[in-house]
């Protein structure tokens, strides 16, 4: 049996000041009243310390995106917008999606599909329970976006100079890489049940 270190009836519940405490939460040690004391696997747990899925009857509801997932999404959307902008001076809109030049390989054709695929991967797996896989995949695709944009700046098509598109894609690709790695580092959400 547990050693009683407090006198029943002498303390008040930490949530309900008008209610007498009947026990202490075994997670945080705060006094709890009869309404707040929940028996779980032979322990008394206070309402605030219960896992979300136990509090809601076993259904935790949909996992919402985290700040890292939101930052990752913003970065890959900016990378995709960068492919719409002109990639060469005197160039056209959607400059990363065209292959009108002769000479060096058009590195923008690596950036554009990678940015589009990163957006699709992020959108489909942005919830917290899929954060690790999604973050890792988006980080790889964002690195591909940044590398392709750097090569597009270093080796522009003949008789052209790089314009705003590839520069914005480099920044967005690096931001997507960092945010994707942060998203992949988030702890996975585990379902806890009451049994």
For each residue, the residues with C-beta under 8 A, 3 or more apart:
1:
2:
3:
4: 7 8
5:
6: 10 11 21 24 31
7: 4 10 11
8: 4 20 21 22
9: 20 21
10: 6 7
11: 6 7 20 21 31
12: 16 17 18 19 20 21 31 33
13: 16 17 19 20 21 31 32 33 35 36
14: 30 31 32 46
15: 32 33 36 46 47 48
16: 12 13 19 33 35 36
17: 12 13
18: 12
19: 12 13 16 33 34 35
20: 8 9 11 12 13 33
21: 6 8 9 11 12 13 24 31 32 33
22: 8 32 33 34 37
23: 31 32 37 44
24: 6 21 29 30 31 32 44
25: 28 29 30 31 32 37 44 45 46 48 49
26: 29 43 44 45
27: 45 46 49
28: 25 46 48 49
29: 24 25 26
30: 14 24 25 46
31: 6 11 12 13 14 21 23 24 25
32: 13 14 15 21 22 23 24 25 36 37 44 46 47
33: 12 13 15 16 19 20 21 22 36 37
34: 19 22 37
35: 13 16 19
36: 13 15 16 32 33 46 47
37: 22 23 25 32 33 34 44 45 46
38: 44 45 46 47 50 54
39: 42 43 44 45
40: 43 44 45 50 54 194
41: 194 195
42: 39
43: 26 39 40
44: 23 24 25 26 32 37 38 39 40
45: 25 26 27 37 38 39 40 49 50
46: 14 15 25 27 28 30 32 36 37 38 49 50
47: 15 32 36 38 50 55
48: 15 25 28
49: 25 27 28 45 46
50: 38 40 45 46 47 54 55
51: 54 55 192
52: 55 56 60 61
53: 56 58 59 60 191 192 193
54: 38 40 50 51 57 58 192 193 194
55: 47 50 51 52
56: 52 53 59 60 61
57: 54
58: 53 54 193 194
59: 53 56
60: 52 53 56 63 189 191
61: 52 56
62: 127
63: 60 127 128 129 189
64: 127 128
65: 69 70 73 126 127 128
66: 69 70 128 131 183 186
67: 70 71
68: 71 72 131 135 179 182 183 186
69: 65 66 72 73 122 126 127 128 131 134 135 183
70: 65 66 67 73 74
71: 67 68 74 75 175 179 182 183
72: 68 69 75 76 122 126 134 135 138 176 179 180 182 183
73: 65 69 70 76 77 119 122 123 126
74: 70 71 77 78 175 179
75: 71 72 78 79 142 172 173 175 176 179 180
76: 72 73 79 80 115 118 119 122 138 141 142 145 172 176
77: 73 74 80 81 119
78: 74 75 81 82 168 171 172 175
79: 75 76 82 83 111 115 118 142 145 168 169 172 173 176
80: 76 77 83 84 115 116 118 119
81: 77 78 84 85 168
82: 78 79 85 96 111 115 149 164 165 166 168 169 172
83: 79 80 94 95 96 97 108 111 112 115 116 165 169
84: 80 81 93 94 96 165
85: 81 82 93 95 163 164 165 168
86: 89 91 92 93 95 163 164 165
87: 91 95 96 108 152 162 163 165 166
88: 91 95 156 157 160 161 162 163
89: 86 160 161 162 163
90: 160
91: 86 87 88 95 160 163 165
92: 86 95 98
93: 84 85 86
94: 83 84 97 98
95: 83 85 86 87 88 91 92 98 108 163 165
96: 82 83 84 87 108 109 111 112 152 165 166 169
97: 83 94 108 109 112
98: 92 94 95 106
99: 106 109
100: 157
101: 104 106 157 158 160
102: 157 158
103: 157 158
104: 101 107 155 156 157 158
105: 109 155
106: 98 99 101 109 152 157
107: 104 110 111 148 149 151 152 155
108: 83 87 95 96 97 111 112 148 149 152 165 166
109: 96 97 99 105 106 112 113
110: 107 113 114 144 147 148 151
111: 79 82 83 96 107 108 114 115 144 145 148 149 152 166 169 173
112: 83 96 97 108 109 115 116
113: 109 110 116 117
114: 110 111 117 118 141 142 144 145 148
115: 76 79 80 82 83 111 112 118 119 141 145 169 172 173
116: 80 83 112 113 119 120
117: 113 114 120 121 141
118: 76 79 80 114 115 121 122 137 138 141 142 145 176
119: 73 76 77 80 115 116 122 123
120: 116 117 123 124
121: 117 118 124 125 134 137 138 141
122: 69 72 73 76 118 119 125 126 134 138
123: 73 119 120 126
124: 120 121 134
125: 121 122 130 131 133 134 137
126: 65 69 72 73 122 123 130 131 134
127: 62 63 64 65 69 130 131
128: 63 64 65 66 69 131 186 189
129: 63 188 189
130: 125 126 127 133 134
131: 66 68 69 125 126 127 128 134 135 183 184 186 188
132: 135 136 183 184 186 188
133: 125 130 136 137 184
134: 69 72 121 122 124 125 126 130 131 137 138 183 184
135: 68 69 72 131 132 138 139 179 180 181 182 183 184 185 186
136: 132 133 139 140 180 181 184
137: 118 121 125 133 134 140 141 180
138: 72 76 118 121 122 134 135 141 142 176 179 180 183
139: 135 136 142 143 176 177 180 181 183 184
140: 136 137 143 144 180
141: 76 114 115 117 118 121 137 138 144 145 176
142: 75 76 79 114 118 138 139 145 146 172 173 174 175 176 177 179 180
143: 139 140 146 147 173 177
144: 110 111 114 140 141 147 148 173
145: 76 79 111 114 115 118 141 142 148 149 169 172 173 176
146: 142 143 149 150 169 170 173 174 176 177
147: 110 143 144 150 151 173
148: 107 108 110 111 114 144 145 151 152 169 173
149: 82 107 108 111 145 146 152 153 166 167 169 170 173
150: 146 147 153 154 166 170
151: 107 110 147 148 154 155
152: 87 96 106 107 108 111 148 149 155 156 162 166 169
153: 149 150 156 162 166 167 170
154: 150 151
155: 104 105 107 151 152
156: 88 104 152 153 160 161 162
157: 88 100 101 102 103 104 106 160
158: 101 102 103 104
159:
160: 88 89 90 91 101 156 157
161: 88 89 156
162: 87 88 89 152 153 156 165 166 167
163: 85 86 87 88 89 91 95 166 167
164: 82 85 86 167 168
165: 82 83 84 85 86 87 91 95 96 108 162 168 169
166: 82 87 96 108 111 149 150 152 153 162 163 169 170
167: 149 153 162 163 164 170 171
168: 78 79 81 82 85 164 165 171 172
169: 79 82 83 96 111 115 145 146 148 149 152 165 166 172 173
170: 146 149 150 153 166 167 173 174
171: 78 167 168 174 175
172: 75 76 78 79 82 115 142 145 168 169 175 176
173: 75 79 111 115 142 143 144 145 146 147 148 149 169 170 176 177
174: 142 146 170 171 177 178
175: 71 74 75 78 142 171 172 178 179
176: 72 75 76 79 118 138 139 141 142 145 146 172 173 179 180
177: 139 142 143 146 173 174 180 181
178: 174 175 181 182
179: 68 71 72 74 75 135 138 142 175 176 182 183
180: 72 75 135 136 137 138 139 140 142 176 177 183 184
181: 135 136 139 177 178 184 185
182: 68 71 72 135 178 179 185 186
183: 66 68 69 71 72 131 132 134 135 138 139 179 180 186
184: 131 132 133 134 135 136 139 180 181
185: 135 181 182
186: 66 68 128 131 132 135 182 183
187:
188: 129 131 132
189: 60 63 128 129
190:
191: 53 60
192: 51 53 54
193: 53 54 58
194: 40 41 54 58
195: 41
